[in-house]
């Protein structure tokens, strides 16, 4: 009889434990969360091209111009986003910025990659184009992402896809915004 009580007691305790573990309020296995939409000035830590290294990406300013000293946009408007890339490692890292990693997504879903027209490839404002996607150890670059868009596509989403395929998104205002608007406007005219 003693073994029967012990076995039944163990069975009851086991059932209670199993019930407690399968309760719907269990938080031991968190579900993945969708990435939040960021604002200008917010940074992300990303993986470099080819899955090597780490870089911090920080878009801080957007300026819209319908002409620049570099030329006229083919689609009606340049959306110029200033951003800083910072190498977070002690070795060389290359961002995916010039490899299709930077994209502009309009409210209607139309998406273009950085420097999507011949005119956009010529835009290189002094003080905002410091060296491109290759970063030597523990350095930073200020650069611009230039998108040739239609005027109706103002106020889109900047998307950065890193070397692991992770997409980061920033909501970009439909008006000139950010910490460097006067300087960037001056460099473009």
Secondary structure, DSSP 4 states (H G I P E B T S, - for coil): -HHHHHHHHHHHHHHHHHHHHT-TT--SSPPPPPPPEE-TT-EEEEEPGGG-SEEEEEEEEEEEES-BTTB--SSSEEEEEEEEEEE-SSS-EE-SGGGTTEEEE-TTS-EEETT-SHHHHT---TTS-SSTTEE-TT-EEEEEEEEEE-GGG-S-EEEEE-TTS-EEEEE--SS-EETTHHHHHHHH-
